[in-house]
């Protein structure tokens, strides 16, 4: 239905959940980065730089919207308020995904951008990045995939935590995002997963979605290193 570049079948791989020794591993939900002097609740990367994964004024605004809505979701109380906050954050992350795919990354440091995004989330996100320099198209696509996966976690998964892994394996960059939520995610024509899968395919890569009901969601992408 979607083509060979998007797969939803096959065994789940668990090895990405543990960070190999010497890798750059951090945890989000407030434990990655620190306070920003420009304002309360602004996410920063591990070096204290603001979260800015894409370029241009509208992309800066999109990142700020994600930060604000994630902060609101963190303090939301009651089922209805939490569901509403999660939905708003999901839409903001998907908007950010669109902008990153359109405009690209602001700089070459994919790791800093991913750690900053993880730090802003209202749920714990463990991040492992070991990729080195990557072509802008590859870095932008990887970041967009992560935005889309975290949007699913925020809006649908009811997960307690997520794990994001980005690693280079000789000629490929592999991205994995896993959560311990309710599972059941399915690609829909016109939806975010299909959109990022098409961009992955345009670069000669593959996307695999494994989301059995009741067992969480595991999204993996393999991209040419460029």
Backbone as JSON, one array per atom type, in Angstrom:
{
  "sequence": "XXXXXXXXXXXXXXXXXXXXXXXXXXXXXXXXXXXXXXXXXXXXXXXXXXXXXXXXXXXXXXXXXXXXXXXXXXXXXXXXXXXXXXXXXXXXXXXXXXXXXXXXXXXXXXXXXXXXXXXXXXXXXXXXXXXXXXXXXXXXXXXXXXXXXXXXXXXXXXXXXXXXXXXXXXXXXXXXXXXXXXXXXXXXXXXXXXXXXXXXXXXXXXXXXXXXXXXXXXXXXXXXXX",
  "N": [[0.82, -1.21, 0.0], [1.92, 1.28, 0.79], [4.41, 1.14, -0.33], [7.81, -0.15, -0.75], [9.47, 1.27, 0.93], [8.39, 1.78, 3.39], [7.81, -0.09, 6.15], [5.81, -2.23, 8.13], [6.0, -4.59, 9.43], [7.66, -7.37, 11.03], [10.32, -8.5, 13.25], [10.75, -6.97, 16.46], [13.46, -4.93, 17.4], [15.53, -4.73, 20.18], [17.98, -3.72, 20.95], [18.66, -1.04, 20.79], [17.82, 0.22, 23.08], [19.67, 0.28, 25.12], [22.48, 2.18, 25.91], [25.61, 1.99, 24.32], [28.87, 1.64, 25.81], [30.69, 4.59, 26.3], [29.19, 6.12, 24.57], [27.19, 9.04, 23.82], [24.97, 9.75, 26.09], [21.97, 11.01, 27.32], [19.3, 12.25, 29.39], [15.99, 13.37, 29.01], [13.17, 15.49, 29.77], [13.62, 17.61, 31.54], [15.97, 16.89, 32.8], [18.07, 17.08, 31.12], [20.38, 19.38, 29.94], [20.0, 22.86, 30.96], [18.77, 25.69, 32.89], [17.6, 28.51, 31.08], [18.82, 31.76, 30.58], [17.29, 33.53, 29.15], [14.65, 33.13, 29.64], [12.14, 31.44, 31.66], [11.77, 27.9, 31.56], [12.76, 27.47, 29.02], [14.15, 25.24, 26.77], [17.4, 23.76, 26.7], [20.43, 22.58, 25.11], [22.96, 20.07, 25.92], [25.18, 21.67, 26.28], [24.24, 24.04, 27.15], [23.16, 25.63, 25.17], [20.4, 27.21, 23.47], [17.5, 25.35, 22.41], [17.36, 24.92, 19.09], [16.54, 23.62, 16.38], [16.12, 24.09, 13.71], [16.25, 26.46, 11.0], [15.64, 30.06, 10.65], [13.06, 32.58, 11.26], [10.34, 31.69, 11.54], [10.7, 29.02, 12.19], [12.09, 29.22, 14.59], [10.02, 30.26, 16.1], [8.29, 28.07, 16.01], [9.74, 26.18, 17.48], [9.72, 27.5, 19.95], [6.99, 27.41, 20.5], [6.65, 24.65, 20.85], [8.21, 24.33, 23.18], [6.74, 25.89, 25.01], [4.21, 24.59, 25.05], [4.95, 22.04, 25.87], [5.86, 22.6, 28.45], [3.42, 23.39, 29.58], [2.03, 20.97, 29.38], [3.45, 19.46, 31.17], [2.63, 20.32, 33.67], [-0.07, 19.95, 33.67], [-3.15, 18.89, 35.07], [-5.47, 16.29, 35.87], [-7.48, 14.12, 33.83], [-8.74, 15.17, 31.44], [-7.49, 17.66, 31.04], [-4.82, 16.86, 30.76], [-5.02, 15.26, 28.45], [-5.83, 17.17, 26.57], [-3.62, 18.9, 26.62], [-1.65, 17.16, 25.71], [-2.54, 16.66, 23.1], [-2.32, 19.22, 21.95], [0.45, 19.6, 22.13], [1.28, 17.51, 20.47], [0.34, 18.4, 17.94], [1.93, 20.69, 17.7], [4.52, 19.6, 17.58], [4.32, 18.16, 15.21], [3.94, 20.24, 13.44], [6.44, 21.42, 13.69], [7.99, 19.36, 12.63], [7.17, 19.48, 9.93], [8.24, 22.0, 9.21], [10.99, 21.64, 9.58], [11.52, 19.71, 7.64], [11.01, 21.27, 5.43], [12.72, 23.51, 5.64], [15.18, 22.7, 6.67], [18.03, 22.01, 8.88], [19.43, 24.22, 11.38], [22.12, 24.09, 11.94], [25.08, 21.95, 11.98], [25.03, 20.25, 14.18], [23.46, 17.7, 15.05], [23.12, 16.13, 17.33], [23.03, 17.97, 19.51], [20.65, 19.33, 18.92], [18.74, 17.26, 19.09], [19.04, 16.48, 21.77], [18.24, 18.85, 23.01], [15.54, 19.0, 22.22], [14.57, 16.68, 23.47], [14.92, 17.39, 26.13], [12.95, 19.26, 26.49], [10.56, 17.85, 26.56], [7.59, 16.65, 28.24], [7.78, 14.19, 29.39], [10.1, 11.6, 30.41], [12.92, 11.29, 28.31], [15.33, 9.33, 27.04], [18.38, 9.86, 25.49], [20.63, 8.85, 23.03], [23.31, 9.62, 21.1], [25.46, 9.09, 18.48], [26.85, 9.94, 15.97], [28.39, 11.77, 14.51], [29.58, 14.18, 12.01], [27.03, 14.96, 9.64], [25.35, 14.98, 6.48], [23.3, 17.82, 5.64], [20.73, 17.24, 4.67], [20.35, 14.63, 5.57], [20.61, 14.94, 8.38], [18.47, 16.72, 8.85], [16.28, 15.17, 8.07], [16.47, 13.03, 9.89], [16.03, 14.42, 12.29], [13.42, 15.36, 11.84], [12.05, 12.92, 11.75], [12.34, 12.14, 14.42], [10.92, 14.21, 15.7], [8.32, 13.63, 14.72], [7.93, 11.05, 15.79], [8.02, 11.6, 18.56], [5.82, 13.25, 18.69], [3.77, 11.39, 18.39], [4.13, 9.98, 20.77], [3.53, 11.99, 22.63], [0.83, 12.57, 22.05], [-0.7, 10.22, 21.79], [0.35, 7.82, 22.88], [0.38, 7.38, 25.66], [2.63, 6.94, 27.22], [5.25, 6.19, 29.62], [7.88, 6.76, 29.28], [10.43, 7.51, 26.8], [12.81, 6.44, 24.33], [15.48, 7.56, 22.46], [17.62, 6.96, 19.82], [20.44, 7.61, 17.89], [22.65, 6.58, 15.57], [25.7, 6.04, 13.78], [26.52, 3.72, 11.31], [28.95, 2.8, 9.62], [28.21, 3.16, 6.53], [25.65, 4.1, 6.87], [23.14, 6.0, 8.62], [21.4, 5.37, 11.49], [18.28, 5.66, 13.01], [16.36, 5.38, 15.9], [13.35, 5.31, 17.69], [11.72, 4.61, 20.58], [8.95, 3.73, 22.67], [7.16, 3.08, 25.76], [4.44, 2.81, 25.63], [0.93, 2.43, 24.74], [0.91, 1.34, 22.21], [-0.19, 0.26, 18.92], [-0.01, 2.1, 16.85], [-0.53, 3.22, 13.52], [0.33, 3.66, 10.09], [-1.1, 6.26, 8.16], [-2.59, 7.4, 5.19], [-1.49, 10.51, 4.17], [-0.8, 11.15, 6.72], [1.56, 11.83, 9.45], [3.6, 9.85, 9.74], [3.69, 8.6, 7.22], [4.4, 10.79, 5.71], [7.03, 11.45, 6.65], [8.23, 9.06, 6.02], [8.16, 9.08, 3.26], [10.01, 11.14, 2.74], [12.29, 9.96, 3.8], [12.51, 7.83, 2.0], [13.06, 9.25, -0.33], [15.67, 9.91, 0.05], [16.86, 7.52, -0.26], [16.47, 5.75, 1.82], [15.01, 3.66, 4.46], [12.03, 3.09, 6.37], [10.79, 1.65, 9.31], [8.02, 0.55, 11.13], [6.99, -0.64, 14.17], [4.47, -1.57, 16.13], [2.77, -3.12, 18.05], [-0.41, -3.66, 19.57], [-0.71, -2.7, 22.91], [1.97, -3.01, 23.5], [3.77, -0.92, 23.19], [5.57, 1.37, 20.98], [7.87, 1.17, 18.31], [9.91, 2.84, 16.29], [11.98, 2.76, 13.52], [14.58, 3.98, 11.46], [16.59, 3.92, 8.57], [19.16, 5.59, 7.01], [21.11, 6.66, 4.19], [24.45, 7.57, 4.86], [25.61, 9.67, 3.51]],
  "CA": [[0.0, 0.0, 0.0], [2.75, 2.46, 0.89], [5.67, 0.97, -1.03], [8.82, -0.89, -0.01], [10.24, 2.16, 1.81], [7.75, 1.84, 4.69], [7.5, -1.44, 6.58], [5.15, -2.32, 9.43], [6.05, -5.97, 9.89], [9.0, -7.84, 11.33], [10.62, -8.58, 14.67], [11.21, -5.77, 17.13], [14.83, -4.97, 17.85], [15.62, -4.07, 21.46], [19.33, -3.35, 21.34], [18.83, 0.4, 20.86], [17.41, 0.75, 24.36], [20.82, 0.43, 26.0], [23.55, 2.95, 25.27], [26.91, 1.37, 24.43], [29.85, 2.37, 26.59], [31.37, 5.66, 25.58], [28.27, 6.88, 23.75], [26.67, 10.26, 24.42], [23.62, 9.44, 26.54], [21.38, 11.98, 28.21], [17.9, 12.03, 29.66], [15.23, 14.6, 28.88], [12.17, 15.85, 30.77], [14.17, 18.51, 32.54], [17.25, 16.45, 33.33], [19.09, 17.35, 30.11], [20.55, 20.82, 29.77], [19.8, 23.64, 32.16], [17.91, 26.85, 32.78], [18.05, 29.48, 30.09], [18.63, 33.08, 31.14], [16.34, 34.31, 28.36], [13.28, 32.94, 30.08], [11.89, 30.18, 32.33], [11.22, 26.79, 30.79], [13.33, 27.33, 27.69], [15.0, 24.06, 26.74], [18.74, 23.94, 26.19], [21.14, 21.33, 24.9], [23.88, 19.73, 26.99], [26.18, 22.72, 26.44], [23.56, 25.25, 27.56], [22.66, 26.39, 24.03], [18.96, 27.04, 23.3], [17.0, 24.38, 21.43], [17.08, 25.54, 17.8], [16.87, 22.57, 15.43], [15.91, 24.5, 12.34], [16.64, 27.85, 10.77], [14.61, 31.0, 10.25], [12.2, 33.08, 12.31], [9.15, 30.86, 11.78], [11.13, 27.79, 12.85], [12.34, 29.59, 15.98], [8.7, 30.37, 16.72], [7.76, 26.72, 16.17], [10.43, 25.58, 18.63], [9.22, 28.14, 21.17], [5.65, 26.87, 20.76], [6.85, 23.32, 21.43], [8.67, 24.5, 24.55], [5.65, 26.38, 25.84], [3.17, 23.57, 25.21], [5.52, 20.96, 26.68], [5.84, 23.07, 29.84], [2.04, 23.33, 30.02], [1.67, 19.56, 29.55], [4.15, 18.94, 32.35], [1.92, 20.7, 34.9], [-1.5, 19.71, 33.51], [-3.72, 17.94, 36.03], [-6.76, 15.77, 35.46], [-7.42, 13.42, 32.54], [-9.09, 16.01, 30.3], [-6.45, 18.67, 30.83], [-3.62, 16.18, 30.23], [-5.29, 14.85, 27.07], [-5.83, 18.38, 25.74], [-2.24, 19.38, 26.52], [-0.92, 16.22, 24.86], [-2.95, 16.88, 21.72], [-1.73, 20.47, 21.49], [1.88, 19.37, 21.94], [1.42, 16.66, 19.27], [0.2, 19.25, 16.76], [3.09, 21.57, 17.61], [5.66, 18.8, 17.12], [4.13, 17.84, 13.79], [4.23, 21.47, 12.72], [7.9, 21.55, 13.67], [8.46, 18.36, 11.67], [6.94, 20.04, 8.59], [9.16, 23.1, 8.97], [12.35, 21.1, 9.45], [11.61, 19.09, 6.32], [10.99, 22.31, 4.41], [13.79, 24.51, 5.78], [16.45, 22.1, 7.08], [18.58, 22.27, 10.21], [20.16, 25.47, 11.49], [23.54, 23.81, 12.04], [25.44, 20.55, 11.76], [25.06, 19.47, 15.41], [22.21, 16.98, 15.24], [23.03, 15.67, 18.71], [22.59, 19.06, 20.38], [19.25, 19.59, 18.64], [17.94, 16.16, 19.62], [19.05, 16.56, 23.24], [17.4, 19.98, 23.41], [14.14, 18.6, 22.05], [14.25, 15.71, 24.52], [14.86, 18.1, 27.41], [11.7, 20.02, 26.57], [9.4, 16.99, 26.63], [7.04, 16.49, 29.59], [8.03, 12.81, 29.83], [11.53, 11.31, 30.28], [13.42, 10.82, 27.02], [16.75, 8.98, 27.08], [18.93, 10.14, 24.17], [21.97, 8.39, 22.71], [23.69, 10.1, 19.78], [26.85, 8.78, 18.1], [26.69, 10.0, 14.52], [29.4, 12.6, 13.87], [29.04, 15.08, 10.99], [26.1, 14.35, 8.68], [24.81, 15.9, 5.48], [22.14, 18.53, 6.16], [19.5, 16.53, 4.32], [20.25, 13.47, 6.46], [20.35, 15.44, 9.73], [17.13, 17.28, 8.89], [15.32, 14.07, 8.01], [16.54, 12.33, 11.16], [15.38, 15.26, 13.3], [11.99, 15.34, 11.55], [11.55, 11.61, 12.19], [12.25, 12.17, 15.87], [9.78, 15.07, 16.02], [7.08, 12.9, 14.44], [7.79, 9.97, 16.76], [7.68, 12.18, 19.86], [4.45, 13.72, 18.58], [2.93, 10.23, 18.67], [4.24, 9.7, 22.21], [2.83, 13.04, 23.36], [-0.6, 12.65, 21.79], [-1.44, 8.96, 21.69], [0.96, 6.6, 23.4], [0.25, 7.22, 27.11], [3.88, 6.3, 27.62], [5.97, 6.73, 30.77], [9.21, 7.21, 28.86], [10.82, 7.22, 25.43], [14.25, 6.26, 24.1], [15.88, 8.01, 21.13], [18.98, 6.54, 19.49], [20.93, 7.96, 16.56], [23.99, 6.01, 15.46], [26.24, 5.84, 12.44], [27.06, 2.39, 11.07], [29.75, 2.84, 8.41], [27.6, 3.91, 5.43], [24.27, 4.47, 7.16], [22.74, 6.6, 9.89], [20.21, 4.68, 11.97], [17.51, 6.38, 14.01], [15.34, 4.56, 16.55], [12.58, 5.95, 18.76], [10.87, 3.6, 21.2], [8.25, 4.14, 23.89], [6.54, 1.97, 26.48], [3.02, 3.14, 25.69], [-0.12, 1.47, 24.43], [1.09, 0.76, 20.88], [-1.31, 0.38, 18.0], [0.18, 3.15, 15.84], [-0.64, 2.74, 12.14], [0.49, 4.71, 9.08], [-2.34, 6.7, 7.51], [-2.31, 8.24, 4.04], [-1.54, 11.92, 4.53], [-0.37, 11.32, 8.1], [2.94, 12.19, 9.68], [4.52, 8.73, 9.49], [3.82, 8.43, 5.78], [5.12, 11.97, 5.2], [8.47, 11.34, 6.89], [8.7, 7.87, 5.3], [8.4, 9.49, 1.87], [11.28, 11.87, 2.7], [13.33, 8.95, 3.99], [12.65, 7.1, 0.74], [13.67, 10.13, -1.32], [17.11, 9.87, 0.31], [17.31, 6.15, -0.44], [16.41, 5.05, 3.1], [13.86, 2.82, 4.8], [11.4, 3.31, 7.66], [10.07, 0.48, 9.81], [7.17, 0.83, 12.27], [6.58, -1.84, 14.92], [3.63, -1.0, 17.18], [1.68, -4.03, 18.44], [-1.29, -3.13, 20.6], [-0.35, -3.04, 24.27], [3.4, -3.29, 23.67], [4.61, 0.22, 22.85], [5.87, 1.64, 19.58], [9.3, 1.23, 17.98], [10.1, 3.37, 14.94], [13.38, 2.74, 13.12], [14.86, 4.53, 10.13], [17.96, 3.78, 8.09], [19.43, 6.58, 5.98], [22.49, 6.71, 3.73], [25.19, 8.56, 5.65], [25.84, 10.83, 2.66]],
  "C": [[0.86, 1.26, 0.0], [4.07, 2.33, 0.15], [6.72, 0.31, -0.15], [9.62, -0.05, 0.97], [9.62, 2.31, 3.18], [7.28, 0.44, 5.05], [6.84, -1.4, 7.95], [5.14, -3.74, 9.96], [7.48, -6.35, 10.18], [9.28, -7.79, 12.82], [11.1, -7.24, 15.22], [12.64, -5.96, 17.61], [14.96, -4.14, 19.12], [16.98, -3.49, 21.77], [19.51, -1.84, 21.46], [18.49, 0.97, 22.22], [18.58, 0.97, 25.32], [21.93, 1.15, 25.27], [24.87, 2.23, 25.43], [27.87, 2.25, 25.22], [30.52, 3.41, 25.73], [30.47, 6.49, 24.7], [27.77, 8.09, 24.54], [25.23, 10.02, 24.81], [23.16, 10.49, 27.53], [19.93, 11.64, 28.41], [17.17, 13.36, 29.64], [14.29, 14.81, 30.05], [12.8, 16.65, 31.9], [15.52, 18.1, 33.05], [18.38, 16.65, 32.35], [19.17, 18.84, 29.9], [20.28, 21.55, 31.05], [18.89, 24.81, 31.89], [18.49, 27.83, 31.79], [17.82, 30.87, 30.64], [17.64, 33.92, 30.38], [14.9, 34.12, 28.8], [13.09, 31.6, 30.71], [11.34, 29.15, 31.39], [11.8, 26.65, 29.42], [14.32, 26.18, 27.68], [16.36, 24.41, 26.17], [19.36, 22.59, 25.94], [22.14, 21.13, 26.03], [24.94, 20.77, 27.23], [25.54, 24.04, 26.84], [23.05, 26.1, 26.42], [21.15, 26.17, 23.89], [18.65, 25.99, 22.24], [16.61, 25.12, 20.17], [17.45, 24.54, 16.71], [16.72, 22.97, 13.99], [16.15, 26.0, 12.22], [15.44, 28.72, 10.47], [13.68, 31.37, 11.37], [11.0, 32.2, 12.58], [9.51, 29.55, 12.46], [11.48, 28.05, 14.31], [11.02, 29.69, 16.74], [8.09, 28.99, 16.96], [8.42, 25.99, 17.34], [9.94, 26.19, 19.94], [7.83, 27.63, 21.51], [5.75, 25.48, 21.35], [7.27, 23.44, 22.89], [7.53, 24.92, 25.47], [4.6, 25.32, 26.1], [3.68, 22.38, 26.02], [5.53, 21.34, 28.16], [4.42, 23.02, 30.39], [1.6, 21.89, 30.25], [2.28, 18.97, 30.81], [3.37, 19.21, 33.63], [0.42, 20.47, 34.79], [-1.98, 18.67, 34.5], [-5.11, 17.53, 35.56], [-6.71, 15.18, 34.08], [-7.72, 14.32, 31.34], [-8.02, 17.04, 30.0], [-5.19, 18.04, 30.26], [-3.82, 15.77, 28.79], [-5.25, 16.06, 26.14], [-4.41, 18.9, 25.53], [-1.41, 18.47, 25.62], [-1.26, 16.4, 23.39], [-2.33, 18.15, 21.15], [-0.23, 20.32, 21.24], [2.13, 18.51, 20.7], [1.32, 17.5, 18.0], [1.41, 20.17, 16.6], [4.32, 20.82, 17.11], [5.53, 18.45, 15.66], [4.32, 19.08, 12.92], [5.72, 21.71, 12.62], [8.51, 20.57, 12.68], [8.31, 18.89, 10.24], [7.98, 21.11, 8.26], [10.6, 22.63, 8.8], [12.53, 20.44, 8.09], [11.68, 20.15, 5.23], [12.24, 23.17, 4.43], [15.14, 23.94, 6.16], [16.87, 22.5, 8.48], [19.35, 23.58, 10.2], [21.67, 25.24, 11.48], [23.81, 22.33, 11.94], [25.31, 19.67, 12.99], [23.7, 18.84, 15.67], [22.04, 16.57, 16.69], [22.52, 16.74, 19.65], [21.11, 19.35, 20.17], [18.35, 18.52, 19.22], [17.9, 16.22, 21.14], [18.2, 17.73, 23.73], [15.93, 19.66, 23.29], [13.71, 17.64, 23.15], [14.08, 16.4, 25.87], [13.56, 18.84, 27.59], [10.49, 19.15, 26.83], [8.9, 16.84, 28.07], [7.16, 15.08, 30.14], [9.52, 12.54, 29.65], [11.87, 10.76, 28.9], [14.92, 10.58, 27.17], [17.3, 9.1, 25.66], [20.35, 9.59, 24.09], [22.29, 8.81, 21.28], [25.17, 9.81, 19.55], [26.88, 8.75, 16.57], [27.77, 10.81, 13.83], [28.77, 13.53, 12.84], [28.14, 14.33, 10.01], [25.64, 15.41, 7.7], [23.54, 16.55, 6.01], [20.84, 17.81, 5.86], [19.28, 15.33, 5.23], [19.9, 13.92, 7.88], [18.93, 15.97, 9.86], [16.07, 16.19, 8.88], [15.3, 13.29, 9.31], [15.81, 13.11, 12.25], [13.87, 15.29, 13.1], [11.36, 14.03, 11.98], [11.36, 11.6, 13.7], [11.1, 13.05, 16.34], [8.46, 14.34, 15.83], [6.86, 11.79, 15.46], [7.4, 10.5, 18.13], [6.28, 12.78, 19.85], [3.47, 12.59, 18.89], [2.95, 9.9, 20.16], [3.41, 10.71, 23.0], [1.31, 12.94, 23.23], [-1.37, 11.37, 21.92], [-0.93, 7.85, 22.6], [0.68, 6.33, 24.87], [1.49, 6.53, 27.69], [4.47, 6.96, 28.86], [7.33, 7.27, 30.38], [9.41, 6.89, 27.38], [12.33, 7.12, 25.36], [14.54, 6.64, 22.66], [17.34, 7.65, 20.91], [19.3, 6.96, 18.06], [22.37, 7.51, 16.49], [24.4, 5.88, 14.01], [26.86, 4.45, 12.37], [27.71, 2.39, 9.69], [29.07, 3.72, 7.36], [26.18, 4.37, 5.69], [24.18, 5.2, 8.49], [21.43, 5.94, 10.3], [19.58, 5.45, 13.12], [16.46, 5.43, 14.58], [14.67, 5.35, 17.65], [11.61, 4.9, 19.3], [10.17, 4.2, 22.41], [7.59, 2.92, 24.51], [5.04, 2.19, 26.64], [2.11, 2.03, 25.21], [0.04, 0.82, 23.07], [-0.11, 1.02, 19.99], [-1.18, 1.48, 16.96], [0.15, 2.55, 14.44], [-0.4, 3.89, 11.18], [-0.83, 4.99, 8.38], [-1.95, 7.59, 6.33], [-2.51, 9.71, 4.4], [-1.08, 12.2, 5.94], [1.12, 11.56, 8.21], [3.93, 11.08, 9.38], [4.75, 8.55, 8.0], [4.61, 9.59, 5.18], [6.63, 11.82, 5.42], [9.04, 10.11, 6.18], [8.99, 8.21, 3.85], [9.71, 10.26, 1.75], [12.45, 10.92, 2.9], [13.59, 8.21, 2.69], [13.34, 7.94, -0.32], [15.19, 10.18, -1.16], [17.69, 8.47, 0.12], [17.29, 5.33, 0.83], [15.14, 4.25, 3.27], [13.35, 3.21, 6.18], [10.63, 2.07, 8.06], [9.31, 0.87, 11.07], [6.7, -0.48, 12.89], [5.79, -1.35, 16.12], [2.47, -1.93, 17.52], [0.88, -3.45, 19.59], [-0.85, -3.64, 21.98], [1.13, -3.2, 24.53], [4.3, -2.13, 23.25], [4.85, 0.33, 21.34], [7.37, 1.77, 19.4], [9.41, 1.63, 16.52], [11.59, 3.39, 14.63], [13.5, 3.25, 11.69], [16.32, 4.29, 9.82], [18.14, 4.7, 6.9], [20.85, 6.41, 5.47], [23.23, 7.84, 4.46], [25.5, 9.8, 4.84], [27.31, 11.24, 2.63]]
}
